[in-house]
Amino acid sequence: MQNGAHPPQVTQPPTHNMPFAGMGRTTFVYSIDDIHAFLTKVKAAEAINSLVQRCLAYPDPPNSHWSHATVVAYCRYHLQKVISFAEAQKLIQTGHAADLDHQLEQDLQAQLSVPAAPGVLDRTYYNAFDNGSFDVRSTLDAWKRASPSSAFAYAASGMAYVAMASDARGGAYIRDTPQSNIDAMDRLLAQADTDLQRAVALNPKVTPAYVSMIHAGSMSLGDDYTLNAAKRGLAAAPDNYSIYGVLSGAAEPKWGGSLEAMDRVAVQAQAYVKQNPLLAILLSAGPAYKYDVCNCESSANWSAFPVVFDNVASTSLLSNAGFAASENGHPELAVIYLSEVMRFQPGAWGVRRRRDFELPAVGESDMAMEDANRLIAGNPQIAANYRLRGDIYMSLMDYPSAEKDLEHALAMAPDDIEVLSSLGNLYTNQTHEWDKAWDIADRIIRKYPGSPGGWAMRATIVENQPRADLSATYQYFVDHFGNDPIMQWHISRMRELLTKSSQPVPASLTPQHP
């Protein structure tokens, strides 16, 4: 499971906003009429103040067959009020751990019996205790001391240990993970297991404990452990969405499972879909993996996205699909699936900005600008909001306004890679102010030397304004990014330019492909 433990990457903005030779426009998967009809309904929904009514008024993706019952349940799932870690911490630190236990007991009973509170206890635990920071440990340990018979305290502590173990392991494949990381993970999982077993012994209905057990099993504790936890959890709560969801994740091929295993989990869950409509969400998990909607393996089948999302999908799948589409020249997919994330998670600000960034590419510049202005008015201290508006101005070829917003964003966040990339895009590809572009490229290279974006920017500059640095840029590019398929166009172009120039071509540095 990826946890973001990778160095920052300077990525090229989508092709509609940063064209260069050799890149063409992709064919839209959805028709432009379908996109505009969808976004017209989105604008109407986003004008509604009630978050639940806003969620229900949102359109489903074009030509999809989303279950209304599942949409209603998923709106409630995400928008119901749940306790935060800060609120739990305050109760524990002020001697009111018993009040926290009472609140969680109420959530458990609501999860078991109130249709309007789907998965409320599981949602609470994800929100408050799925936290791998060492900073939470003292609070959770204090809770266990204050409430030694609380299944809720032990379940929270165990979940946090599993999150810590995941962070300790890192996001690389196990073969690329240092043994010290694996040892740390195993120690933390042993502590997690102790607390989780204690939790279900105290109260076998506390479902977040089983969710954490299954996660721990898929990480290191093994198939028998995972299946035993799933069996016990589903015996206690046969229609539990979170248990089935994490079991589906554990069945993914990358964790030693298979698409058939994922499908079996989804089919098994559908036996209880009338009791819990959230279970229909699992139907999209297998197809999403099959068609690589996150483009994790660089094999996304863009035309299959409407098939994958014919059923309601989780916000994580929708978000992964939307960002992957944005990064690969499919704005029509990005605006639809990122809008659906915003439907269920209206506070997902990064998702909102990325959706707005893509709107001009589908002919919705006014909608993009209006929302960017709302974001700035709502929070003028966020540099990313000015960067968004600067990017929108750039798409409209209003370069002076774009420069003003992007320079303002850079003043607020001098090392922000997204702001630097947007400003570099403006100076390099739009206004051709080579000295300004060179300064931005130099700042990126100095701050993020392992990322290709600054070097790609420098390559474009020396192509258009010959400098003595072309040979050195080529050498660095081949040495560091020679096996990156995305960089091959730049490498070939620089070699061609070097051949035509008086600068020497480093013959020993020929890109080697895996």
Summary of the structure (lengths in Angstrom):
residues: 514
radius of gyration: 25.1
end to end distance: 24.4
largest distance: 78.8
contacts: 1721
relative contact order: 0.09
helix: 69%
strand: 0%
